[in-house]
Amino acid sequence: MDRLQAMQVFTRVVDTNSFTRAAETLDMPRASVTTIIQNLEAFLGVRLMHRTTRRLSLTPDGAAYYERCIRILADVEETESSFQRGNKKPNGKLRIDMPGSIGRLLVIPALCEFHTRYPDIDLQLGLTDRPVDLLQEGVDCVVRVGALQDSSLVARRIGLFEHVSCASPDYLAHFGTPHSIEDLENHKAVNYFSSRTGRVIDWSFKVDDKEIEVKMKSIVSVNDADAYVTCGLEGFGLIQPAFYMVLPHLQSGQLVEVLPDVRPLPMPISVVYPHSRHLSAKVRVFVDWIAEIFDRCPLLSGRGGLDRTCSMRTFEQRESAPLLETPVTPEWVA
């Protein structure tokens, strides 16, 4: 029995809470995962986990063994990386997840650069609009917007996410332009509701360095970011999307900014990975690279503003920007 492989398989089964998901993330047959765990338990002479058709749970011995495996595997990876840095580039499969608009607008157009630097990394890029459980789904790291809710995650801030309140010229022609937060009582918005909780996300504004939330009336609510901006363009109401995603619409006049003196509170953009996962060389180089990408764009680095133009070539090439599809706080911008 390959004891190191057995440790890797065991920790992945625990992290994903599933033999099937562990097999998928390790590119192994499920039967092989089952056999390895059975052989490991026989070798150790203890039962590591209780298994039923619905759930897995660690025994006390299994919990202790898991904690030691995590430390051993981290030490092994760090040792190997320390010798490989001088003569070998990072390699292997790297699973990343991020909001769709960040991936489409920012990351995918620059992937050739990443591949040129690190040709031996097999990058699996997920573009999702749902919360991702890094451990259970075997994801190495994610890009998220907003305050982090999970204390088991480590985050490195790489940018700043700014919103803009806006509407189509047709909407403003019919209903007028709001000039204060109080005026919003007489307006309708396109509301966004969480696909996870069903809760409508309130609007927010920064006033005297404090955040004020406003409940908006609406005639349509959506849980898809593309649909959100499309409804705004069609005149269904005011919208409050990410500024960098609607910049082309603002420049063309398809959307008009409103309430420029009371803008929403910016939120941090972070690369996040679990405490229990050692920051391997391939994760480290990806985090450093994506931080570079964000730093090149004033609108996402925190150096920008509504009167600044982003130098990203993707904004210069596209006539319209896709929308953010994201799973964290607020639910539609993470």
C-alpha positions in Angstrom: 0.0 0.0 0.0 1.2 3.5 -0.9 0.8 5.1 2.5 1.2 8.7 1.2 -1.4 8.1 -1.5 -3.7 6.6 1.2 -3.3 9.7 3.3 -4.2 11.9 0.3 -7.2 9.8 -0.5 -8.4 9.7 3.1 -8.1 13.5 3.6 -9.9 14.1 0.3 -12.8 11.8 1.4 -13.1 13.7 4.6 -12.9 17.1 3.0 -15.5 16.3 0.4 -17.6 14.1 2.8 -18.1 11.7 -0.1 -16.3 8.8 -1.7 -17.8 9.7 -5.1 -16.7 13.4 -4.9 -13.3 12.4 -3.6 -12.9 10.0 -6.6 -14.0 12.8 -9.0 -11.5 15.4 -7.7 -8.7 12.9 -7.6 -9.5 11.5 -11.1 -9.8 8.0 -9.7 -12.4 5.3 -9.9 -14.7 5.2 -6.9 -13.9 1.6 -6.4 -10.2 2.4 -6.0 -11.0 5.1 -3.4 -13.1 2.6 -1.4 -10.4 -0.1 -1.6 -7.7 2.3 -0.5 -9.7 3.4 2.6 -10.5 -0.3 3.5 -6.8 -1.2 3.1 -5.7 1.8 5.2 -8.1 0.9 8.0 -6.9 -2.7 7.9 -3.2 -1.5 8.0 -3.8 0.8 11.0 -6.1 -1.7 12.7 -8.7 0.9 13.5 -11.9 2.2 12.0 -11.5 5.7 10.6 -15.0 6.6 9.7 -18.6 5.5 10.0 -20.2 5.0 6.6 -23.9 4.9 5.8 -25.8 5.4 2.5 -26.5 9.1 3.5 -23.4 10.4 5.4 -19.9 9.9 6.6 -18.6 10.7 10.0 -15.2 10.4 11.5 -14.4 8.2 14.5 -12.3 9.7 17.3 -9.3 7.8 15.8 -10.2 9.0 12.3 -10.3 12.6 13.5 -6.9 12.3 15.1 -5.5 10.6 12.0 -6.9 13.3 9.7 -5.3 16.1 11.6 -1.9 14.4 11.5 -2.3 13.6 7.8 -3.0 17.2 7.0 0.3 18.2 8.7 2.3 15.4 7.1 1.0 16.1 3.6 1.7 19.9 4.0 5.3 19.1 5.1 5.8 16.8 2.2 4.5 19.3 -0.3 6.5 22.1 1.1 9.7 20.0 1.1 9.1 19.0 -2.5 8.4 22.6 -3.5 11.5 23.9 -1.9 13.7 21.6 -4.1 11.6 22.1 -7.2 11.6 26.0 -7.2 15.1 26.2 -8.6 14.8 23.7 -11.4 11.1 23.0 -12.0 8.0 25.1 -12.6 4.8 24.4 -10.6 2.8 21.6 -12.2 -0.4 19.6 -11.8 -4.1 20.2 -11.7 -5.3 23.5 -10.2 -9.1 24.0 -9.6 -10.2 27.6 -9.3 -13.7 29.1 -9.0 -14.7 32.7 -9.6 -17.6 35.0 -10.6 -18.4 34.7 -14.3 -17.8 38.3 -15.2 -14.4 38.4 -13.6 -13.5 35.2 -15.4 -14.8 36.4 -18.8 -13.6 40.0 -18.7 -10.4 39.7 -16.8 -8.9 36.2 -16.4 -9.7 34.3 -19.6 -8.3 37.0 -21.9 -5.0 36.8 -20.0 -4.8 33.0 -19.6 -2.3 32.8 -22.5 0.1 34.8 -20.3 -0.4 32.5 -17.3 0.0 29.4 -19.5 3.3 30.8 -21.0 4.6 31.3 -17.5 3.4 28.0 -16.1 2.9 25.5 -19.0 2.7 22.5 -16.7 -0.3 23.6 -14.7 -3.6 22.1 -15.8 -6.0 24.9 -14.9 -9.7 24.0 -14.3 -11.6 27.3 -14.2 -15.1 27.3 -12.8 -17.3 30.3 -13.5 -20.3 30.0 -11.2 -23.0 32.1 -9.6 -23.4 29.8 -6.6 -21.6 29.4 -3.3 -18.7 26.9 -3.6 -17.7 24.6 -0.7 -13.9 24.5 -1.3 -13.3 21.4 0.8 -16.3 19.3 -0.3 -15.9 20.1 -4.0 -12.1 19.8 -4.1 -11.5 23.4 -5.2 -8.0 24.8 -4.5 -9.0 28.5 -4.2 -11.8 30.9 -5.2 -12.2 34.6 -6.0 -14.9 36.2 -3.9 -16.4 39.7 -3.4 -17.5 40.9 0.0 -17.0 40.1 3.7 -16.0 36.5 4.3 -18.4 34.5 6.4 -16.3 31.4 7.0 -13.5 31.6 9.6 -11.9 28.4 8.2 -10.8 30.3 5.1 -7.7 32.4 4.5 -8.0 35.4 2.2 -5.7 37.7 0.3 -7.2 40.9 -0.8 -6.5 41.6 -4.5 -8.9 44.4 -5.4 -11.9 46.6 -4.7 -15.4 46.2 -6.0 -17.4 49.4 -6.7 -21.1 49.7 -7.6 -22.9 52.4 -9.5 -26.6 53.4 -9.3 -27.9 53.9 -12.8 -30.9 53.5 -15.1 -31.8 53.7 -18.8 -32.6 57.0 -20.4 -36.2 55.7 -21.2 -36.8 54.9 -17.5 -35.6 58.4 -16.4 -37.7 60.1 -19.1 -40.8 58.4 -17.8 -40.2 58.5 -14.0 -37.7 61.4 -13.5 -34.2 61.4 -12.0 -33.8 60.8 -8.3 -31.7 63.4 -6.6 -31.6 62.1 -3.1 -32.1 58.8 -1.2 -35.5 60.0 -0.1 -36.5 60.3 -3.8 -36.2 56.6 -4.2 -39.5 56.1 -2.5 -41.1 57.3 -5.8 -39.0 54.9 -8.0 -38.9 51.3 -8.8 -35.8 49.1 -9.1 -34.9 45.8 -10.7 -34.4 43.7 -7.5 -32.0 40.9 -7.2 -32.8 37.9 -5.0 -30.4 35.3 -3.6 -30.7 31.9 -5.3 -29.5 30.4 -2.0 -32.0 32.0 0.4 -34.6 33.7 -1.8 -34.0 37.0 0.1 -34.1 40.2 -1.9 -30.8 42.2 -1.7 -31.4 45.7 -0.4 -29.7 48.7 -2.0 -26.8 50.2 -0.1 -25.3 53.7 0.0 -22.2 55.3 1.6 -23.3 58.4 3.6 -20.7 60.1 5.9 -18.6 56.9 5.8 -21.6 54.8 7.0 -23.6 52.3 5.0 -27.3 52.9 4.6 -29.6 50.2 3.3 -32.7 51.0 1.3 -35.5 48.6 0.4 -36.6 49.2 -3.2 -40.0 48.5 -4.8 -39.9 46.6 -8.0 -42.0 45.1 -10.7 -39.4 42.4 -11.5 -36.8 40.5 -9.5 -34.1 38.2 -10.9 -31.4 36.0 -9.5 -29.1 36.1 -12.6 -26.6 38.9 -13.1 -26.9 39.1 -16.8 -30.7 39.3 -16.5 -30.3 42.0 -13.9 -28.4 44.4 -16.2 -30.6 43.5 -19.2 -33.7 44.5 -17.2 -32.0 47.8 -16.4 -31.2 48.4 -20.0 -34.8 47.6 -21.0 -36.1 50.3 -18.6 -37.7 48.0 -15.9 -36.1 50.2 -13.1 -33.1 51.5 -11.4 -30.2 49.1 -11.0 -27.0 49.0 -8.8 -24.5 46.8 -10.6 -20.7 46.7 -10.4 -19.3 49.7 -12.2 -16.7 47.9 -14.2 -19.3 45.7 -15.8 -21.5 48.4 -17.0 -18.8 50.9 -18.0 -19.4 50.5 -21.8 -23.2 51.1 -21.3 -22.4 54.3 -19.3 -20.0 55.4 -22.0 -22.4 54.8 -24.8 -25.3 56.4 -23.0 -27.4 53.3 -22.7 -27.3 53.7 -19.0 -27.1 57.0 -17.0 -25.6 57.3 -13.5 -27.9 58.6 -10.7 -27.1 59.7 -7.2 -23.4 60.2 -7.9 -22.9 61.9 -4.5 -24.1 58.9 -2.5 -22.4 55.9 -4.0 -22.5 52.4 -2.6 -19.9 51.3 -0.1 -17.0 49.4 -2.0 -16.3 45.8 -1.0 -13.0 43.9 -1.1 -12.2 41.3 -3.7 -10.2 38.4 -2.3 -8.5 35.2 -3.3 -9.6 32.6 -0.7 -8.3 29.1 0.2 -8.9 26.8 3.2 -6.8 26.9 6.3 -6.4 23.1 6.1 -4.9 23.3 2.6 -1.3 24.1 2.3 -0.6 26.9 -0.1 1.1 24.9 -2.7 3.4 26.3 -5.3 0.8 26.1 -8.0 -1.8 28.0 -5.8 0.8 30.5 -4.8 1.8 31.4 -8.4 -1.9 31.7 -9.4 -2.6 34.0 -6.5 0.4 36.2 -7.3 -0.6 36.3 -11.0 -4.2 37.2 -10.5 -3.2 39.9 -8.1 -1.0 41.4 -10.9 -4.0 41.2 -13.3 -6.2 43.2 -10.8 -3.5 45.7 -10.1 -3.3 46.6 -13.8 -6.9 47.8 -13.8 -7.6 51.0 -11.8 -11.3 50.2 -11.5 -10.6 46.9 -9.7 -7.4 47.8 -7.8 -9.0 50.5 -5.7 -7.2 53.3 -7.5 -10.0 54.1 -9.8 -13.4 55.8 -9.7 -16.2 56.8 -12.0 -14.1 59.4 -13.7 -11.2 57.0 -14.4 -10.8 54.7 -17.5 -9.7 51.2 -17.0 -6.7 50.3 -19.2 -7.7 46.6 -19.5 -7.8 45.7 -23.1 -10.9 43.7 -22.6 -12.8 46.9 -21.9 -11.4 48.4 -25.0 -12.4 45.5 -27.2 -15.9 44.8 -26.0 -19.0 46.9 -26.8 -20.8 45.6 -23.7 -19.8 43.9 -20.5 -21.1 40.6 -19.1 -22.5 40.7 -15.6 -21.2 39.4 -12.4 -22.4 36.0 -11.3 -21.3 35.5 -7.7 -22.2 33.7 -4.5 -21.1 35.7 -1.4 -22.1 38.6 0.7 -24.1 40.3 -0.7 -25.1 37.1 -2.3 -25.1 38.5 -5.9 -21.6 40.0 -5.7 -19.4 37.3 -4.2 
